Amino acid sequence: METKEKSKSSKNFGLIIIGLAVLAMVAINLTAGTASVKWLESIDAAKEKAKENKNPVLLYFMTGSGKDADQCERMSYSTFGQVDIARYVNKHYNPVIIDASKEQKLKLKYNVKQLPSMVLIMPGSDGNILLEGYISSKEFMSRITGAMKTLSGK
């Protein structure tokens, strides 16, 4: 009887160890695939960094309230929340998130009339491209690379 109990407890212990190992592997895989956009604190900081790395500035105008809040939140999570997009933005742009409800002068300066919107600015240039409205993760790469070709004249 005693050997049956030992055998049973050994099996249970083995199952617990296997379960913990599987959980650890899942946790490692989930965190390994995460990335987020590293938003800079200000336009000035982004322009300074652009002088160093020669990457364009990406201004992301959004709001957390009002009629456009749902589309802004959707783009923040479903587009910029995608690992491949976050990595691409971090590698090729100097991104700044702008709360459009607090930055009316910037909205006017860049002619932002719809939210969410992105403004791409080449380093050392006053030229920019405005991309207005929600952009899904599926269309993001083609829209942003097309805009950059137009902006850079290539």
Secondary structure, DSSP 4 states (H G I P E B T S, - for coil): -HHHHHHHHHHHHHHHHHHHHHHHHHHHHHHHT------BS-HHHHHHHHHHH-PPEEEEEE-SSSTTHHHHHHIIIIITTSHHHHHHHHHH-EEEEEETTT-HHHHHHTT--SSSEEEEE-TT-S-EEEEES---HHHHHHHHHHHHHHHHT-
